[in-house]
């Protein structure tokens, strides 16, 4: 949880809720609002992190290809207990 928060179990988890990671204000606001990472939120974030969550500190430019995003989400789902 130093470079980024733990991603195992991200689907279904409240955004910005991993203990021990210092999130930007936009993630803290999403957590306070009770927003949850679902496939749609995650796909939008993976496509355009700064457009989806303005104010994020993340330097990742995003994945423009929908198939690539779907593959990442499927992988993350496979690493989930859900």
Secondary structure, 3 states (H helix, E strand, C coil): CCCCCCCCCCCCCECCCCCCCCCCHHHHHHHHCCCECCHHHHHHHHHCHHHHCCCCCCCCCCCCCHHHHHHHHHHHHHCCCC
